[in-house]
């Protein structure tokens, strides 16, 4: 970890966070006053399961993956965190330690907001608390849908759905994570994911280019798999 920056980055960090979007500039400066900023190199750990909670982490630049490890050390990818998103929120409302791990996937700047001070500001500006609850509800729904997909959906449906979601309507895109991380998130091995991607390419639905670039050649075909398989 390369250390803390000073206040000049704090306001910029807060500015890009949706949960603070409804606040005035003066109110955002109050948030910035309780923030600290740290830089992480690619591969560096932001926090680990078991660490003391009570801090809200806001990603300013870079990418971070959130994951858990089982008793055998196998990694389960939870989600990819991108700029403007926050993590660690559950520990704000509990005395329990953090339950997951966060690791920088590239050089990253993270803003940290101390929980006790943030909760005081939530009481002062309820819109922040409502925004956090709204985001938690969305994450819970997404997690429940993923559990349902892993339990009930075929490998083909999971892969097609992931490609449609990651493409965001674009004709081509780069995977934002390694194939190993994507496979973990989808509840399959990397070998199974690679075989399925190769099969989709053979069927003319996609084209693989390099390690991470994917070109969508038949979006309707992927949508059909996502709906009916």
C-alpha beads as a LAMMPS data file, in Angstrom:
LAMMPS data file: protein, C-alpha beads

229 atoms
228 bonds

1 atom types
1 bond types

-500.0 500.0 xlo xhi
-500.0 500.0 ylo yhi
-500.0 500.0 zlo zhi

Masses

1 110.0

Atoms # bond

1 1 1 0.000 0.000 0.000
2 1 1 1.492 3.309 -1.006
3 1 1 -0.105 5.350 1.769
4 1 1 -2.619 8.095 2.332
5 1 1 -3.254 11.055 0.114
6 1 1 -4.604 14.346 1.441
7 1 1 -7.897 16.152 1.292
8 1 1 -7.628 17.269 -2.331
9 1 1 -8.818 13.840 -3.500
10 1 1 -11.566 13.354 -0.923
11 1 1 -14.132 15.724 -2.439
12 1 1 -13.542 14.228 -5.908
13 1 1 -14.033 10.742 -4.497
14 1 1 -17.348 11.673 -2.872
15 1 1 -18.541 13.519 -5.976
16 1 1 -18.743 10.359 -8.047
17 1 1 -20.757 8.255 -5.580
18 1 1 -24.490 7.802 -6.370
19 1 1 -25.510 7.502 -2.697
20 1 1 -24.278 11.082 -2.133
21 1 1 -25.714 12.492 -5.367
22 1 1 -28.686 14.220 -3.721
23 1 1 -26.514 16.208 -1.282
24 1 1 -25.529 19.831 -1.763
25 1 1 -21.891 20.765 -2.304
26 1 1 -21.591 21.869 1.333
27 1 1 -23.051 18.573 2.553
28 1 1 -20.670 16.617 0.332
29 1 1 -17.781 18.535 1.883
30 1 1 -18.954 17.307 5.294
31 1 1 -18.678 13.758 3.976
32 1 1 -15.242 14.502 2.526
33 1 1 -14.031 15.667 5.934
34 1 1 -14.480 12.166 7.400
35 1 1 -12.823 10.448 4.434
36 1 1 -9.292 9.185 3.992
37 1 1 -7.761 8.011 0.722
38 1 1 -5.387 5.119 0.089
39 1 1 -3.741 3.775 -3.044
40 1 1 -3.371 0.057 -3.732
41 1 1 -1.185 -1.684 -6.294
42 1 1 -2.571 -4.397 -8.565
43 1 1 -3.003 -7.608 -6.548
44 1 1 -2.866 -5.828 -3.199
45 1 1 -5.426 -6.657 -0.518
46 1 1 -7.851 -3.908 0.503
47 1 1 -9.209 -5.962 3.406
48 1 1 -9.598 -9.575 4.449
49 1 1 -12.346 -11.635 6.042
50 1 1 -12.011 -11.315 9.794
51 1 1 -10.750 -7.729 9.692
52 1 1 -12.524 -5.247 11.938
53 1 1 -15.499 -3.639 10.219
54 1 1 -17.110 -0.268 10.722
55 1 1 -15.740 1.403 7.585
56 1 1 -17.424 2.195 4.278
57 1 1 -15.015 1.791 1.350
58 1 1 -15.733 3.797 -1.798
59 1 1 -13.858 2.988 -4.994
60 1 1 -12.506 6.136 -6.639
61 1 1 -10.376 4.689 -9.462
62 1 1 -9.426 1.172 -10.548
63 1 1 -11.200 -2.167 -10.071
64 1 1 -11.623 -4.388 -7.021
65 1 1 -12.937 -7.923 -6.747
66 1 1 -14.943 -9.094 -3.771
67 1 1 -14.636 -12.791 -2.930
68 1 1 -14.795 -15.427 -0.208
69 1 1 -12.656 -18.472 0.500
70 1 1 -14.032 -21.797 1.674
71 1 1 -12.330 -24.075 4.192
72 1 1 -10.265 -25.656 1.404
73 1 1 -9.076 -22.280 0.138
74 1 1 -11.272 -22.349 -2.983
75 1 1 -12.229 -18.870 -4.092
76 1 1 -15.835 -17.821 -4.722
77 1 1 -16.036 -14.583 -6.670
78 1 1 -18.899 -12.414 -5.386
79 1 1 -18.800 -9.345 -7.597
80 1 1 -16.651 -6.811 -9.374
81 1 1 -16.486 -3.323 -7.858
82 1 1 -16.096 -0.346 -10.182
83 1 1 -15.584 3.408 -9.552
84 1 1 -18.407 5.030 -7.583
85 1 1 -19.449 1.770 -5.908
86 1 1 -19.008 1.012 -2.215
87 1 1 -18.248 -2.054 -0.093
88 1 1 -18.102 -2.882 3.603
89 1 1 -21.527 -1.401 4.242
90 1 1 -22.902 -4.381 6.201
91 1 1 -20.286 -3.918 8.907
92 1 1 -21.582 -0.384 9.526
93 1 1 -24.678 -1.832 11.179
94 1 1 -23.098 -4.782 12.952
95 1 1 -20.321 -5.422 15.444
96 1 1 -19.243 -8.508 13.472
97 1 1 -15.970 -8.496 11.500
98 1 1 -15.856 -8.350 7.715
99 1 1 -16.923 -11.604 6.055
100 1 1 -15.378 -11.267 2.586
101 1 1 -12.114 -10.282 0.946
102 1 1 -11.385 -7.331 -1.338
103 1 1 -8.416 -7.273 -3.728
104 1 1 -7.308 -4.656 -6.263
105 1 1 -7.374 -5.982 -9.840
106 1 1 -5.401 -2.968 -11.062
107 1 1 -3.816 0.093 -9.488
108 1 1 -6.637 1.464 -7.360
109 1 1 -7.570 4.440 -5.204
110 1 1 -10.031 3.752 -2.399
111 1 1 -11.725 6.286 -0.119
112 1 1 -12.600 5.135 3.402
113 1 1 -15.319 6.679 5.544
114 1 1 -15.310 5.919 9.257
115 1 1 -18.557 4.276 10.277
116 1 1 -19.429 6.160 13.472
117 1 1 -18.971 9.554 11.832
118 1 1 -20.855 8.398 8.738
119 1 1 -23.798 7.146 10.818
120 1 1 -24.029 10.572 12.451
121 1 1 -24.238 12.137 9.000
122 1 1 -26.855 9.564 7.963
123 1 1 -28.992 10.743 10.873
124 1 1 -28.456 14.323 9.741
125 1 1 -29.082 13.553 6.050
126 1 1 -31.525 10.602 5.864
127 1 1 -31.276 10.504 2.062
128 1 1 -27.846 8.839 2.458
129 1 1 -29.299 6.052 4.597
130 1 1 -32.184 5.531 2.142
131 1 1 -29.741 5.335 -0.785
132 1 1 -27.610 2.761 1.065
133 1 1 -30.720 0.682 1.845
134 1 1 -31.840 0.911 -1.780
135 1 1 -28.455 -0.327 -2.978
136 1 1 -28.465 -3.143 -0.396
137 1 1 -31.906 -4.229 -1.628
138 1 1 -30.638 -4.321 -5.214
139 1 1 -27.602 -6.358 -4.197
140 1 1 -29.733 -8.804 -2.223
141 1 1 -32.055 -9.309 -5.194
142 1 1 -29.082 -9.818 -7.509
143 1 1 -27.504 -12.317 -5.097
144 1 1 -30.776 -14.258 -4.821
145 1 1 -31.095 -14.350 -8.621
146 1 1 -27.513 -15.614 -8.924
147 1 1 -28.151 -18.375 -6.371
148 1 1 -31.268 -19.358 -8.339
149 1 1 -29.295 -19.377 -11.605
150 1 1 -26.520 -21.540 -10.168
151 1 1 -29.059 -23.948 -8.658
152 1 1 -31.532 -24.202 -11.523
153 1 1 -30.035 -22.878 -14.767
154 1 1 -27.912 -24.761 -17.274
155 1 1 -24.297 -23.817 -17.920
156 1 1 -25.326 -22.493 -21.351
157 1 1 -27.958 -20.186 -19.863
158 1 1 -25.576 -18.846 -17.206
159 1 1 -22.843 -18.098 -19.732
160 1 1 -25.222 -16.516 -22.252
161 1 1 -26.800 -14.369 -19.536
162 1 1 -23.393 -13.231 -18.300
163 1 1 -22.262 -12.262 -21.812
164 1 1 -25.434 -10.256 -22.386
165 1 1 -25.054 -8.478 -19.050
166 1 1 -21.359 -7.724 -19.510
167 1 1 -21.781 -6.505 -23.088
168 1 1 -24.234 -3.778 -21.964
169 1 1 -25.667 -3.684 -25.485
170 1 1 -22.284 -3.319 -27.192
171 1 1 -21.182 -5.392 -30.161
172 1 1 -17.828 -6.179 -28.601
173 1 1 -16.336 -5.836 -25.143
174 1 1 -13.445 -6.907 -22.947
175 1 1 -14.133 -9.187 -19.995
176 1 1 -13.629 -6.981 -16.907
177 1 1 -12.182 -9.920 -14.967
178 1 1 -10.232 -13.094 -15.633
179 1 1 -12.065 -16.121 -16.977
180 1 1 -11.275 -17.828 -13.694
181 1 1 -13.045 -15.102 -11.732
182 1 1 -16.016 -15.101 -14.115
183 1 1 -16.296 -18.884 -13.859
184 1 1 -16.227 -18.650 -10.063
185 1 1 -18.973 -16.033 -10.110
186 1 1 -21.107 -18.236 -12.358
187 1 1 -20.604 -21.338 -10.204
188 1 1 -18.541 -23.412 -12.644
189 1 1 -14.923 -24.330 -13.321
190 1 1 -12.764 -22.296 -15.668
191 1 1 -12.492 -25.331 -17.956
192 1 1 -16.292 -25.559 -18.221
193 1 1 -16.536 -21.854 -19.020
194 1 1 -13.832 -22.109 -21.690
195 1 1 -15.563 -25.087 -23.319
196 1 1 -18.891 -23.262 -23.361
197 1 1 -17.369 -20.100 -24.857
198 1 1 -15.675 -22.210 -27.532
199 1 1 -19.003 -23.931 -28.285
200 1 1 -20.779 -20.570 -28.622
201 1 1 -18.056 -19.499 -31.046
202 1 1 -18.460 -22.713 -33.075
203 1 1 -22.210 -22.038 -33.193
204 1 1 -21.558 -18.576 -34.636
205 1 1 -23.002 -16.660 -31.694
206 1 1 -19.767 -15.012 -30.544
207 1 1 -16.149 -14.599 -31.608
208 1 1 -13.279 -14.797 -29.146
209 1 1 -10.368 -12.457 -29.762
210 1 1 -7.301 -12.672 -27.554
211 1 1 -7.629 -13.484 -23.883
212 1 1 -10.538 -11.226 -22.958
213 1 1 -12.185 -9.614 -25.999
214 1 1 -15.568 -11.037 -27.025
215 1 1 -17.483 -10.025 -30.148
216 1 1 -21.243 -10.610 -30.115
217 1 1 -22.256 -11.949 -33.542
218 1 1 -25.795 -13.147 -32.766
219 1 1 -27.358 -11.310 -29.824
220 1 1 -30.788 -12.797 -30.519
221 1 1 -29.306 -16.278 -30.317
222 1 1 -27.777 -15.528 -26.916
223 1 1 -31.055 -14.027 -25.724
224 1 1 -32.900 -17.167 -26.834
225 1 1 -30.508 -19.371 -24.829
226 1 1 -30.870 -17.043 -21.830
227 1 1 -34.646 -17.230 -21.971
228 1 1 -35.346 -20.840 -22.829
229 1 1 -32.494 -23.150 -21.793

Bonds

1 1 1 2
2 1 2 3
3 1 3 4
4 1 4 5
5 1 5 6
6 1 6 7
7 1 7 8
8 1 8 9
9 1 9 10
10 1 10 11
11 1 11 12
12 1 12 13
13 1 13 14
14 1 14 15
15 1 15 16
16 1 16 17
17 1 17 18
18 1 18 19
19 1 19 20
20 1 20 21
21 1 21 22
22 1 22 23
23 1 23 24
24 1 24 25
25 1 25 26
26 1 26 27
27 1 27 28
28 1 28 29
29 1 29 30
30 1 30 31
31 1 31 32
32 1 32 33
33 1 33 34
34 1 34 35
35 1 35 36
36 1 36 37
37 1 37 38
38 1 38 39
39 1 39 40
40 1 40 41
41 1 41 42
42 1 42 43
43 1 43 44
44 1 44 45
45 1 45 46
46 1 46 47
47 1 47 48
48 1 48 49
49 1 49 50
50 1 50 51
51 1 51 52
52 1 52 53
53 1 53 54
54 1 54 55
55 1 55 56
56 1 56 57
57 1 57 58
58 1 58 59
59 1 59 60
60 1 60 61
61 1 61 62
62 1 62 63
63 1 63 64
64 1 64 65
65 1 65 66
66 1 66 67
67 1 67 68
68 1 68 69
69 1 69 70
70 1 70 71
71 1 71 72
72 1 72 73
73 1 73 74
74 1 74 75
75 1 75 76
76 1 76 77
77 1 77 78
78 1 78 79
79 1 79 80
80 1 80 81
81 1 81 82
82 1 82 83
83 1 83 84
84 1 84 85
85 1 85 86
86 1 86 87
87 1 87 88
88 1 88 89
89 1 89 90
90 1 90 91
91 1 91 92
92 1 92 93
93 1 93 94
94 1 94 95
95 1 95 96
96 1 96 97
97 1 97 98
98 1 98 99
99 1 99 100
100 1 100 101
101 1 101 102
102 1 102 103
103 1 103 104
104 1 104 105
105 1 105 106
106 1 106 107
107 1 107 108
108 1 108 109
109 1 109 110
110 1 110 111
111 1 111 112
112 1 112 113
113 1 113 114
114 1 114 115
115 1 115 116
116 1 116 117
117 1 117 118
118 1 118 119
119 1 119 120
120 1 120 121
121 1 121 122
122 1 122 123
123 1 123 124
124 1 124 125
125 1 125 126
126 1 126 127
127 1 127 128
128 1 128 129
129 1 129 130
130 1 130 131
131 1 131 132
132 1 132 133
133 1 133 134
134 1 134 135
135 1 135 136
136 1 136 137
137 1 137 138
138 1 138 139
139 1 139 140
140 1 140 141
141 1 141 142
142 1 142 143
143 1 143 144
144 1 144 145
145 1 145 146
146 1 146 147
147 1 147 148
148 1 148 149
149 1 149 150
150 1 150 151
151 1 151 152
152 1 152 153
153 1 153 154
154 1 154 155
155 1 155 156
156 1 156 157
157 1 157 158
158 1 158 159
159 1 159 160
160 1 160 161
161 1 161 162
162 1 162 163
163 1 163 164
164 1 164 165
165 1 165 166
166 1 166 167
167 1 167 168
168 1 168 169
169 1 169 170
170 1 170 171
171 1 171 172
172 1 172 173
173 1 173 174
174 1 174 175
175 1 175 176
176 1 176 177
177 1 177 178
178 1 178 179
179 1 179 180
180 1 180 181
181 1 181 182
182 1 182 183
183 1 183 184
184 1 184 185
185 1 185 186
186 1 186 187
187 1 187 188
188 1 188 189
189 1 189 190
190 1 190 191
191 1 191 192
192 1 192 193
193 1 193 194
194 1 194 195
195 1 195 196
196 1 196 197
197 1 197 198
198 1 198 199
199 1 199 200
200 1 200 201
201 1 201 202
202 1 202 203
203 1 203 204
204 1 204 205
205 1 205 206
206 1 206 207
207 1 207 208
208 1 208 209
209 1 209 210
210 1 210 211
211 1 211 212
212 1 212 213
213 1 213 214
214 1 214 215
215 1 215 216
216 1 216 217
217 1 217 218
218 1 218 219
219 1 219 220
220 1 220 221
221 1 221 222
222 1 222 223
223 1 223 224
224 1 224 225
225 1 225 226
226 1 226 227
227 1 227 228
228 1 228 229
